[in-house]
Amino acid sequence: MPEFLAELLNQNDIFTGPTIMEYWGGLVTTVQLVFLSLILGLLVAVPLAIMRTSKNPLINGPVWFYTYIFRGTPLLIQLYIIYYGLAQIEGIQQTFWWDIFREAFYPALLAFTLNTAAYTTEIIRGAIVATPSGEIEAAKAYGMSWALRMRRIILPSAARRGVQAYSNEVIFMLHASAIASVVTLVDLTGAARNIYSRFYAPFDAFIFVALLYMALTFMLVFAFRKLENYLLQHQRPVNS
């Protein structure tokens, strides 16, 4: 273990049992928020990407506008608008939605989902557009319908091309999740801020959290590298 890290962990006032549990709670919140937003964002992005490739402006126009808005404005502003703006909707405090969205986790989840869905939509759209015309023509020659071509040929082919760009989006969302603490959500960054304000030790608290973010990032890089190798294994040379 590096000497500076060992010295950091030996600071008993910062890394006692309660503070470690606070870090752990922040880590769990961060993982939950990022994982759920990515899953929901991907589920939203796939049909939107297909719509985005349509030549009908009534179909691709609204999707373009949505992606333009969410990719053209900062995620922090989107989070503020959703967190503070939902409370200003007339009558919402008298509905069951208020019981959900008055908790900081769900406005943050909604903001992150809409943001990552916009970026993922464009990633998938680009991968779909880049599908070789020969693959599509071969599928048509076999008599495949549009839906069958999309499911069996185009989307799997797009997934192989888009996995590398999508891995960058996943890592970006992990790092961007640090802003969730500005709406009182105690994620990793929020836990570090609480511990800093309690012990007045900014370097210890934030360096430790930075190491945790770095460890999560390396885990994601490793996982996507394995996924990319699996999806592209057909391109490997066959040893005779």
MOPESUL-V840686 format. One record per run of one state. SS is the DSSP state (H for helix, E for strand, L for the rest). FROM is the first residue (numbers start at 1). TO is the last residue. If there is no record, write none. Layout:
ss={SS,SS}
from={FROM,FROM}
to={TO,TO}
//
This chain:
ss={L,H,L,H,L,H,L,H,L,H,L,H,L,H,L,H,L,H,L,H,L,H,L,H,L}
from={1,3,10,17,53,57,73,75,89,92,95,96,102,104,130,133,142,146,184,188,200,202,232,233,236}
to={2,9,16,52,56,72,74,88,91,94,95,101,103,129,132,141,145,183,187,199,201,231,232,235,240}
//
